[in-house]
């Protein structure tokens, strides 16, 4: 009987022309030489033992045990074997430490996210707790509260797995995930000088973290986001007892099944204000921006994984007289997916590079404005691309892509979360619109598109670069349309046009300096997909 060979992966660094080409064109050679061994090692794990572990562990899910045998409330959450292995690997590899150690200065974020990009698709969304941990570390390092930073940062950025902590980001309440200002959790000051939180958190990802940043309204504060305050919570005391927190249940989700997303009750949880007793939404924003960056990198690498599997399969699958990889229509389909992936890659790593420069204090005020606008735009653009590419990848396998024990359906289920958590497409599009109105960010964005397309001197790319400028001009015209209600109605169109036009400009600019001929093919192809 005929059995189709399963798709396989090689070393995920060595096999990734797009990543290697970007790093070679971007990093100073001595930095690339210094970090390449780590990347190779992670690439080997991700395509080999870790990928095997992921497939073997496919069916395991976290288990919540509310009570012990003697009636004590314990709320133990047992993580899956893959996640238990992912945590020490992440800390030892410095996936959080790297941008805080800043050994490679302004390049430290590129270093971190290149490594995270290799780690992520073989660890079933362990990038979720890492994203929140990085977000908490960033927030604490800029909040000015030296006592809290001094207590938590050494754990969040530890390379020693025994010292390493992850952080939760407890924001969402049942009043709504997007309109955080509606939060009902109350903070009460006690006569002992400690604050205690009372309320319900409806969607708390990775409830096994040692600490969390959360929002609550100090009693008497006004309604809305300004009346909330940002609080730091340690989840358990030194004896392991929960800090006035109970886990009501784990969520039964479409995907991200290994992420222990919980509903929590806070009943007197002792918490410390991070920076004052108001402006909670504004003060948690550094965390949101970092987790949105992780989201974008995760989208890019999910696309890369989906395409790597589909390409390997195409080289092994014989039908209608030849291999799928030799069929013009199938190749064309893969080329379209590849173009989306490469555009998303350059867009995302442009943002990552900018973040690194700003954190190393090498960025200008204009860079800060650009990053503020780019973060929601890149997050929403790459999330939509990721769902589309993962869906197409399943189709590349025919029926096998729809069968659970191939491991392929999980790609699509997990991809669907990227456009939902950390701000939906519409909420982020409105956030971007607000930023465009309040500052000169759109002018900086315009200059970035122009600078990227001006670098394209190769005649073969001229049409594609012109398309990037045209698409940007369309978005600019929509922003300038002041008819009542029109801007809000167009916000998603504007944000996607901005995201895709800059992605095309950056892809063209990269293709113009790269020695990889396929970069030009992808730029030309992506230009046809930028409607
Ligand atoms: C693989 C990686 C994945 C990561 C996994 C993480 C899993 C975590 C699970 C979750 O927690 S998911 C839930 C995440 N929730 C959200 O992302 C909330 C989505 N909603 C928004 O982002 C809304 O736009 C927002 C809540 C911020 C709107 O609230 P408000 O009360 O209308 O706030 P407003 O007026 O927009 O902003 C208040 C202040 O914060 C303003 O400053 P000013 O007071 O000075 O004017 C804003 O400029 C500022 N601000 C808001 N968003 C900001 C920001 N500043 C910087 N960056 C931002 N992103």
Boltz pocket constraint, residues with backbone or C-beta under 6 A from the ligand:
constraints:
  - pocket:
      binder: B
      contacts: [[A, 127], [A, 128], [A, 129], [A, 131], [A, 132], [A, 169], [A, 170], [A, 171], [A, 172], [A, 177], [A, 178], [A, 179], [A, 180], [A, 181], [A, 203], [A, 204], [A, 205], [A, 224], [A, 225], [A, 226], [A, 281], [A, 282], [A, 283], [A, 285], [A, 286], [A, 288], [A, 289], [A, 291], [A, 292], [A, 294], [A, 295], [A, 298], [A, 372], [A, 421], [A, 422], [A, 423], [A, 424], [A, 427], [A, 431]]
      max_distance: 6.0
